[in-house]
Amino acid sequence: MMVPFIMVPIVNCAIGYFFVSMEIIHRLLMPCLGLRPDL
């Protein structure tokens, strides 16, 4: 019973960190890719 309670926050943190990192990378690359803002 302890495994789900431990894994759920870890998975949520991992997914949240993934989306946050992707958003940061996207914002950092936007100025560099000025000709391709759709990326």
PDB file of N, CA, C and O in Angstrom:
ATOM      1  N   MET A   1       0.826  -1.213   0.000  1.00  0.00           N
ATOM      2  CA  MET A   1       0.000   0.000   0.000  1.00  0.00           C
ATOM      3  C   MET A   1       0.862   1.264   0.000  1.00  0.00           C
ATOM      4  O   MET A   1       0.415   2.326  -0.435  1.00  0.00           O
ATOM      5  N   MET A   2       2.090   1.146   0.487  1.00  0.00           N
ATOM      6  CA  MET A   2       2.941   2.338   0.576  1.00  0.00           C
ATOM      7  C   MET A   2       3.505   2.747  -0.783  1.00  0.00           C
ATOM      8  O   MET A   2       3.791   3.923  -1.009  1.00  0.00           O
ATOM      9  N   VAL A   3       3.664   1.781  -1.687  1.00  0.00           N
ATOM     10  CA  VAL A   3       4.307   2.088  -2.971  1.00  0.00           C
ATOM     11  C   VAL A   3       3.523   3.126  -3.769  1.00  0.00           C
ATOM     12  O   VAL A   3       4.123   4.086  -4.254  1.00  0.00           O
ATOM     13  N   PRO A   4       2.184   2.973  -3.929  1.00  0.00           N
ATOM     14  CA  PRO A   4       1.446   3.986  -4.705  1.00  0.00           C
ATOM     15  C   PRO A   4       1.556   5.385  -4.105  1.00  0.00           C
ATOM     16  O   PRO A   4       1.708   6.368  -4.830  1.00  0.00           O
ATOM     17  N   PHE A   5       1.477   5.469  -2.763  1.00  0.00           N
ATOM     18  CA  PHE A   5       1.539   6.786  -2.127  1.00  0.00           C
ATOM     19  C   PHE A   5       2.908   7.415  -2.322  1.00  0.00           C
ATOM     20  O   PHE A   5       3.034   8.639  -2.323  1.00  0.00           O
ATOM     21  N   ILE A   6       3.935   6.591  -2.487  1.00  0.00           N
ATOM     22  CA  ILE A   6       5.289   7.131  -2.689  1.00  0.00           C
ATOM     23  C   ILE A   6       5.505   7.459  -4.167  1.00  0.00           C
ATOM     24  O   ILE A   6       6.133   8.465  -4.496  1.00  0.00           O
ATOM     25  N   MET A   7       4.987   6.614  -5.050  1.00  0.00           N
ATOM     26  CA  MET A   7       5.257   6.788  -6.478  1.00  0.00           C
ATOM     27  C   MET A   7       4.464   7.938  -7.079  1.00  0.00           C
ATOM     28  O   MET A   7       4.960   8.620  -7.975  1.00  0.00           O
ATOM     29  N   VAL A   8       3.242   8.169  -6.605  1.00  0.00           N
ATOM     30  CA  VAL A   8       2.397   9.210  -7.211  1.00  0.00           C
ATOM     31  C   VAL A   8       3.057  10.591  -7.129  1.00  0.00           C
ATOM     32  O   VAL A   8       3.133  11.274  -8.151  1.00  0.00           O
ATOM     33  N   PRO A   9       3.540  11.037  -5.952  1.00  0.00           N
ATOM     34  CA  PRO A   9       4.190  12.351  -5.909  1.00  0.00           C
ATOM     35  C   PRO A   9       5.448  12.387  -6.766  1.00  0.00           C
ATOM     36  O   PRO A   9       5.741  13.415  -7.377  1.00  0.00           O
ATOM     37  N   ILE A  10       6.197  11.291  -6.827  1.00  0.00           N
ATOM     38  CA  ILE A  10       7.422  11.268  -7.632  1.00  0.00           C
ATOM     39  C   ILE A  10       7.074  11.420  -9.108  1.00  0.00           C
ATOM     40  O   ILE A  10       7.720  12.176  -9.833  1.00  0.00           O
ATOM     41  N   VAL A  11       6.044  10.694  -9.546  1.00  0.00           N
ATOM     42  CA  VAL A  11       5.634  10.792 -10.956  1.00  0.00           C
ATOM     43  C   VAL A  11       5.112  12.189 -11.257  1.00  0.00           C
ATOM     44  O   VAL A  11       5.424  12.760 -12.302  1.00  0.00           O
ATOM     45  N   ASN A  12       4.319  12.740 -10.344  1.00  0.00           N
ATOM     46  CA  ASN A  12       3.779  14.088 -10.559  1.00  0.00           C
ATOM     47  C   ASN A  12       4.902  15.110 -10.623  1.00  0.00           C
ATOM     48  O   ASN A  12       4.879  16.001 -11.472  1.00  0.00           O
ATOM     49  N   CYS A  13       5.885  14.993  -9.735  1.00  0.00           N
ATOM     50  CA  CYS A  13       7.012  15.935  -9.734  1.00  0.00           C
ATOM     51  C   CYS A  13       7.824  15.782 -11.018  1.00  0.00           C
ATOM     52  O   CYS A  13       8.283  16.768 -11.594  1.00  0.00           O
ATOM     53  N   ALA A  14       7.995  14.539 -11.458  1.00  0.00           N
ATOM     54  CA  ALA A  14       8.778  14.306 -12.677  1.00  0.00           C
ATOM     55  C   ALA A  14       8.067  14.912 -13.883  1.00  0.00           C
ATOM     56  O   ALA A  14       8.699  15.554 -14.722  1.00  0.00           O
ATOM     57  N   ILE A  15       6.743  14.705 -13.970  1.00  0.00           N
ATOM     58  CA  ILE A  15       5.983  15.259 -15.099  1.00  0.00           C
ATOM     59  C   ILE A  15       5.995  16.789 -15.037  1.00  0.00           C
ATOM     60  O   ILE A  15       6.178  17.456 -16.056  1.00  0.00           O
ATOM     61  N   GLY A  16       5.798  17.335 -13.842  1.00  0.00           N
ATOM     62  CA  GLY A  16       5.810  18.787 -13.687  1.00  0.00           C
ATOM     63  C   GLY A  16       7.166  19.369 -14.051  1.00  0.00           C
ATOM     64  O   GLY A  16       7.245  20.393 -14.729  1.00  0.00           O
ATOM     65  N   TYR A  17       8.247  18.708 -13.595  1.00  0.00           N
ATOM     66  CA  TYR A  17       9.585  19.195 -13.903  1.00  0.00           C
ATOM     67  C   TYR A  17       9.841  19.115 -15.397  1.00  0.00           C
ATOM     68  O   TYR A  17      10.487  19.995 -15.967  1.00  0.00           O
ATOM     69  N   PHE A  18       9.327  18.043 -16.048  1.00  0.00           N
ATOM     70  CA  PHE A  18       9.515  17.889 -17.490  1.00  0.00           C
ATOM     71  C   PHE A  18       8.861  19.042 -18.244  1.00  0.00           C
ATOM     72  O   PHE A  18       9.482  19.646 -19.119  1.00  0.00           O
ATOM     73  N   PHE A  19       7.593  19.352 -17.904  1.00  0.00           N
ATOM     74  CA  PHE A  19       6.888  20.421 -18.612  1.00  0.00           C
ATOM     75  C   PHE A  19       7.520  21.778 -18.313  1.00  0.00           C
ATOM     76  O   PHE A  19       7.613  22.626 -19.200  1.00  0.00           O
ATOM     77  N   VAL A  20       7.958  21.993 -17.061  1.00  0.00           N
ATOM     78  CA  VAL A  20       8.593  23.265 -16.707  1.00  0.00           C
ATOM     79  C   VAL A  20       9.898  23.421 -17.480  1.00  0.00           C
ATOM     80  O   VAL A  20      10.187  24.494 -18.008  1.00  0.00           O
ATOM     81  N   SER A  21      10.691  22.341 -17.546  1.00  0.00           N
ATOM     82  CA  SER A  21      11.965  22.427 -18.259  1.00  0.00           C
ATOM     83  C   SER A  21      11.725  22.657 -19.746  1.00  0.00           C
ATOM     84  O   SER A  21      12.452  23.419 -20.383  1.00  0.00           O
ATOM     85  N   MET A  22      10.701  21.997 -20.305  1.00  0.00           N
ATOM     86  CA  MET A  22      10.400  22.200 -21.717  1.00  0.00           C
ATOM     87  C   MET A  22       9.957  23.638 -21.974  1.00  0.00           C
ATOM     88  O   MET A  22      10.312  24.222 -22.998  1.00  0.00           O
ATOM     89  N   GLU A  23       9.181  24.214 -21.047  1.00  0.00           N
ATOM     90  CA  GLU A  23       8.736  25.602 -21.195  1.00  0.00           C
ATOM     91  C   GLU A  23       9.931  26.548 -21.122  1.00  0.00           C
ATOM     92  O   GLU A  23      10.018  27.502 -21.895  1.00  0.00           O
ATOM     93  N   ILE A  24      10.854  26.285 -20.193  1.00  0.00           N
ATOM     94  CA  ILE A  24      12.048  27.133 -20.065  1.00  0.00           C
ATOM     95  C   ILE A  24      12.890  27.040 -21.327  1.00  0.00           C
ATOM     96  O   ILE A  24      13.351  28.053 -21.852  1.00  0.00           O
ATOM     97  N   ILE A  25      13.090  25.799 -21.817  1.00  0.00           N
ATOM     98  CA  ILE A  25      13.890  25.636 -23.036  1.00  0.00           C
ATOM     99  C   ILE A  25      13.203  26.348 -24.196  1.00  0.00           C
ATOM    100  O   ILE A  25      13.867  26.998 -25.003  1.00  0.00           O
ATOM    101  N   HIS A  26      11.878  26.230 -24.287  1.00  0.00           N
ATOM    102  CA  HIS A  26      11.138  26.874 -25.367  1.00  0.00           C
ATOM    103  C   HIS A  26      11.322  28.388 -25.304  1.00  0.00           C
ATOM    104  O   HIS A  26      11.547  29.032 -26.328  1.00  0.00           O
ATOM    105  N   ARG A  27      11.225  28.958 -24.095  1.00  0.00           N
ATOM    106  CA  ARG A  27      11.369  30.412 -23.949  1.00  0.00           C
ATOM    107  C   ARG A  27      12.801  30.849 -24.239  1.00  0.00           C
ATOM    108  O   ARG A  27      13.024  31.943 -24.759  1.00  0.00           O
ATOM    109  N   LEU A  28      13.779  29.991 -23.902  1.00  0.00           N
ATOM    110  CA  LEU A  28      15.177  30.360 -24.149  1.00  0.00           C
ATOM    111  C   LEU A  28      15.507  30.271 -25.636  1.00  0.00           C
ATOM    112  O   LEU A  28      16.328  31.037 -26.140  1.00  0.00           O
ATOM    113  N   LEU A  29      14.862  29.328 -26.342  1.00  0.00           N
ATOM    114  CA  LEU A  29      15.176  29.146 -27.758  1.00  0.00           C
ATOM    115  C   LEU A  29      14.388  30.097 -28.645  1.00  0.00           C
ATOM    116  O   LEU A  29      14.780  30.336 -29.787  1.00  0.00           O
ATOM    117  N   MET A  30      13.289  30.644 -28.148  1.00  0.00           N
ATOM    118  CA  MET A  30      12.454  31.522 -28.968  1.00  0.00           C
ATOM    119  C   MET A  30      13.254  32.702 -29.532  1.00  0.00           C
ATOM    120  O   MET A  30      13.164  32.952 -30.734  1.00  0.00           O
ATOM    121  N   PRO A  31      14.033  33.442 -28.730  1.00  0.00           N
ATOM    122  CA  PRO A  31      14.808  34.561 -29.291  1.00  0.00           C
ATOM    123  C   PRO A  31      15.827  34.075 -30.318  1.00  0.00           C
ATOM    124  O   PRO A  31      16.080  34.768 -31.304  1.00  0.00           O
ATOM    125  N   CYS A  32      16.414  32.901 -30.107  1.00  0.00           N
ATOM    126  CA  CYS A  32      17.432  32.394 -31.032  1.00  0.00           C
ATOM    127  C   CYS A  32      16.798  31.953 -32.336  1.00  0.00           C
ATOM    128  O   CYS A  32      17.419  32.039 -33.395  1.00  0.00           O
ATOM    129  N   LEU A  33      15.546  31.474 -32.262  1.00  0.00           N
ATOM    130  CA  LEU A  33      14.863  30.982 -33.463  1.00  0.00           C
ATOM    131  C   LEU A  33      13.845  32.011 -33.932  1.00  0.00           C
ATOM    132  O   LEU A  33      12.696  31.676 -34.217  1.00  0.00           O
ATOM    133  N   GLY A  34      14.270  33.249 -34.008  1.00  0.00           N
ATOM    134  CA  GLY A  34      13.352  34.337 -34.356  1.00  0.00           C
ATOM    135  C   GLY A  34      12.651  34.108 -35.679  1.00  0.00           C
ATOM    136  O   GLY A  34      11.525  34.567 -35.872  1.00  0.00           O
ATOM    137  N   LEU A  35      13.310  33.396 -36.605  1.00  0.00           N
ATOM    138  CA  LEU A  35      12.704  33.168 -37.909  1.00  0.00           C
ATOM    139  C   LEU A  35      11.681  32.046 -37.866  1.00  0.00           C
ATOM    140  O   LEU A  35      10.872  31.904 -38.784  1.00  0.00           O
ATOM    141  N   ARG A  36      11.712  31.236 -36.790  1.00  0.00           N
ATOM    142  CA  ARG A  36      10.782  30.106 -36.687  1.00  0.00           C
ATOM    143  C   ARG A  36      10.053  30.143 -35.348  1.00  0.00           C
ATOM    144  O   ARG A  36      10.274  29.261 -34.517  1.00  0.00           O
ATOM    145  N   PRO A  37       9.193  31.132 -35.108  1.00  0.00           N
ATOM    146  CA  PRO A  37       8.493  31.233 -33.822  1.00  0.00           C
ATOM    147  C   PRO A  37       7.492  30.107 -33.602  1.00  0.00           C
ATOM    148  O   PRO A  37       7.066  29.870 -32.472  1.00  0.00           O
ATOM    149  N   ASP A  38       7.106  29.401 -34.686  1.00  0.00           N
ATOM    150  CA  ASP A  38       6.120  28.333 -34.535  1.00  0.00           C
ATOM    151  C   ASP A  38       6.722  27.115 -33.831  1.00  0.00           C
ATOM    152  O   ASP A  38       5.983  26.249 -33.364  1.00  0.00           O
ATOM    153  N   LEU A  39       8.060  27.037 -33.746  1.00  0.00           N
ATOM    154  CA  LEU A  39       8.682  25.925 -33.039  1.00  0.00           C
ATOM    155  C   LEU A  39       8.531  26.114 -31.541  1.00  0.00           C
ATOM    156  O   LEU A  39       8.991  25.279 -30.763  1.00  0.00           O
TER     157      LEU A  39
END
